[in-house]
Amino acid sequence: MPDFSLAETQPCEKATDCPKENQAVFSSATEIPRAFAENPQLEKVEFINSNISSIELGAFEGLKNLKNIEVSGSELTSLPVGVFNDLSNMEELVLKSNKLQRLDKGYFVGFPQLKTLTLKNNRLKSLPPVLFGEMPKLTELSLQQNNLSSLPKEIFRPLKKIRKLDLSKNKFITLFPEYFEGPEKLTELNLQNNMIESLNEDLFEKLQSLATLKLAHNNLQTLPGDIFEPLGKLRKLDLSNNPWLCDCNLKNFHSWITGNAAKLTPPPLCEYPEDLKGTKIQSLTEDQLIFLLIFHLTHSYSKGVAEIHKTSSLTFTENKRQEVLSLGTVLQIRDTGAGRW
């Protein structure tokens, strides 16, 4: 068992690398045993880039002054329930870049002073319905870079004071309003680098304090025109690097974009149709979205009928009157005599 007494920590090569007073840094341990009882003055403990694969229950007993714990870059796949109990003065808990696969029900309960909780870059696929207890001072929570594709209903309800929530780099395809019941003071929400294809039109109704929303690098092609209407305090919205389909279905959302262009940084660009690729959505006119229907004209005339398949732009220039017979996956046009379309 390694010796975790402060007197036995190895000397630093440089004075600037040394832990500060009441701080211990360990990088070679493989487990965290019950070994800190003789160091009750500790305020910060870090296990960084280690081979730690387990934390003994009671490892941090007696550390009433402990404010910061970081266990990162380890082999941890799970944590014993209650391992951080009685750390009533803890303000920051960082459990990033480990191999955590699950968290048990009620794991984060009883942290009255906790302000920052970081669980980024683990292997979490799901979360239990009741994970968080009342944490009246928690303002930042990161679940970035896990394997989450859904969340339990109202999972964040106990987090009344949270300001910053990071769910980026997960596997969400869509999100629901029930996920965000409770954290009404949230000012920054990061959802970028997921796989989001659609969003419920009521998703942000309870998040009226949002000032920054990041939705870049997803699979969005269109959005409801009024989805961001509840966000009266929104100042920065990132919708970049989504495959926006600039056709008539984007009309209502286009109207919102043109009226709120200053909030969009950077501005979203069309991905489809091909001839509009790279065009700023806000630079398009409504007429373009309505009349530049996304079709490709294939000259398969049969009895005067042309089939127009959905892929690129169609412009009518022939000096003859034509009649639209149907509009769907295939648009059919039939010549009906002289005149101009």
Backbone hydrogen bonds, N-H to C=O, Kabsch-Sander energy under -0.5 kcal/mol:
donor,donor_aa,acceptor,acceptor_aa,energy
4,F,2,P,-0.6
8,E,5,S,-1.3
9,T,6,L,-1.1
17,D,14,K,-1.2
18,C,14,K,-0.5
18,C,15,A,-1.0
23,Q,20,K,-1.4
24,A,44,K,-2.3
26,F,46,E,-3.2
32,I,54,S,-1.8
35,A,33,P,-1.5
35,A,59,A,-0.6
36,F,59,A,-0.5
39,N,36,F,-2.5
42,L,39,N,-1.9
43,E,22,N,-3.0
44,K,22,N,-1.5
45,V,68,N,-2.3
46,E,24,A,-2.4
47,F,70,E,-3.3
48,I,26,F,-1.5
48,I,46,E,-0.6
49,N,72,S,-1.7
50,S,72,S,-0.7
51,N,29,A,-1.3
53,S,30,T,-2.4
54,S,30,T,-0.6
56,E,32,I,-2.9
59,A,56,E,-2.0
60,F,83,V,-0.5
61,E,58,G,-1.7
63,L,60,F,-1.6
64,K,62,G,-1.5
65,N,40,P,-0.7
66,L,63,L,-1.4
67,K,43,E,-3.0
68,N,43,E,-2.2
69,I,92,E,-2.1
70,E,45,V,-2.3
71,V,94,V,-2.7
72,S,47,F,-2.5
73,G,96,K,-1.3
75,E,52,I,-2.4
83,V,80,P,-1.8
85,N,82,G,-1.6
87,L,84,F,-1.3
88,S,86,D,-1.5
90,M,87,L,-1.7
91,E,67,K,-2.9
92,E,67,K,-2.3
93,L,116,T,-2.4
94,V,69,I,-2.8
95,L,93,L,-0.6
95,L,118,T,-3.2
97,S,120,K,-2.0
99,K,76,L,-1.9
101,Q,77,T,-2.6
102,R,77,T,-0.8
106,G,130,V,-3.8
107,Y,104,D,-1.4
108,F,131,L,-2.3
109,V,106,G,-0.5
109,V,107,Y,-1.1
111,F,134,E,-0.5
114,L,111,F,-0.9
115,K,91,E,-3.0
116,T,91,E,-1.8
117,L,140,E,-2.3
118,T,93,L,-2.5
119,L,117,L,-0.5
119,L,142,S,-2.9
121,N,144,Q,-2.6
122,N,145,Q,-0.7
123,R,100,L,-2.3
125,K,101,Q,-0.8
131,L,129,P,-0.6
133,G,108,F,-3.1
135,M,158,P,-0.7
138,L,135,M,-1.6
139,T,115,K,-2.5
140,E,115,K,-1.9
141,L,164,K,-2.3
142,S,117,L,-2.2
143,L,141,L,-0.5
143,L,166,D,-3.0
145,Q,168,S,-2.4
147,N,124,L,-2.5
149,S,125,K,-0.7
154,E,178,E,-2.5
155,I,152,P,-1.5
156,F,179,Y,-0.7
157,R,154,E,-1.7
159,L,156,F,-1.8
160,K,158,P,-1.6
162,I,159,L,-0.9
163,R,139,T,-2.3
164,K,139,T,-2.7
165,L,188,E,-2.5
166,D,141,L,-2.3
167,L,165,L,-0.6
167,L,190,N,-2.7
169,K,192,Q,-2.0
171,K,148,L,-3.0
173,I,149,S,-0.6
179,Y,176,F,-1.8
180,F,177,P,-1.4
181,E,178,E,-1.0
182,G,180,F,-0.5
184,E,182,G,-2.7
186,L,183,P,-1.5
187,T,163,R,-2.2
188,E,163,R,-2.4
189,L,212,T,-2.2
190,N,165,L,-2.4
191,L,189,L,-0.6
191,L,214,K,-2.8
193,N,216,A,-2.1
195,M,172,F,-2.1
197,E,173,I,-3.1
198,S,173,I,-1.3
200,N,175,L,-1.0
203,L,200,N,-2.0
205,E,202,D,-1.6
207,L,204,F,-1.4
210,L,207,L,-1.6
211,A,187,T,-2.8
212,T,187,T,-2.5
213,L,236,K,-2.4
214,K,189,L,-2.4
215,L,213,L,-0.6
215,L,238,D,-3.0
217,H,240,S,-1.9
219,N,196,I,-2.1
221,Q,197,E,-0.6
227,I,224,P,-1.4
229,E,226,D,-1.3
231,L,228,F,-1.6
232,G,230,P,-1.7
233,K,208,Q,-0.5
234,L,231,L,-1.3
235,R,211,A,-2.8
236,K,211,A,-2.4
237,L,263,K,-3.1
238,D,213,L,-2.3
239,L,237,L,-0.7
239,L,266,P,-0.6
244,W,242,N,-2.0
244,W,269,L,-0.6
245,L,221,Q,-2.0
246,C,244,W,-0.8
246,C,272,Y,-3.1
247,D,245,L,-1.7
250,L,247,D,-2.0
251,K,248,C,-1.4
254,H,250,L,-3.0
255,S,251,K,-1.7
256,W,252,N,-1.4
257,I,253,F,-2.4
258,T,254,H,-2.5
259,G,255,S,-1.3
260,N,256,W,-0.7
260,N,257,I,-1.1
263,K,260,N,-1.8
264,L,260,N,-0.5
264,L,261,A,-1.1
265,T,237,L,-1.4
265,T,263,K,-0.9
270,C,279,T,-2.8
271,E,244,W,-2.8
272,Y,244,W,-2.2
276,L,273,P,-1.9
277,K,273,P,-0.5
277,K,274,E,-1.1
278,G,270,C,-2.9
279,T,276,L,-2.4
281,I,268,P,-2.0
283,S,280,K,-1.3
284,L,281,I,-1.5
289,L,285,T,-1.5
290,I,286,E,-2.2
291,F,287,D,-3.1
292,L,287,D,-0.5
292,L,288,Q,-1.7
293,L,291,F,-1.7
295,F,293,L,-1.5
295,F,312,S,-5.2
296,H,309,H,-5.3
298,T,296,H,-0.7
298,T,307,E,-1.7
299,H,297,L,-0.6
300,S,298,T,-2.4
302,S,305,V,-1.3
305,V,302,S,-0.9
306,A,333,I,-1.6
307,E,298,T,-0.7
308,I,331,L,-1.7
309,H,296,H,-2.4
309,H,307,E,-0.5
310,K,329,T,-0.8
311,T,309,H,-1.0
312,S,309,H,-0.6
314,L,293,L,-0.7
317,T,315,T,-0.6
320,K,318,E,-1.7
321,R,337,G,-1.6
323,E,334,R,-2.2
325,L,323,E,-0.6
325,L,332,Q,-2.7
326,S,332,Q,-0.8
331,L,308,I,-1.8
332,Q,326,S,-1.1
332,Q,330,V,-0.5
333,I,306,A,-1.4
334,R,323,E,-2.0
335,D,304,G,-1.0
336,T,321,R,-2.0
337,G,321,R,-0.6
339,G,319,N,-0.8
341,W,318,E,-0.9
341,W,320,K,-0.5
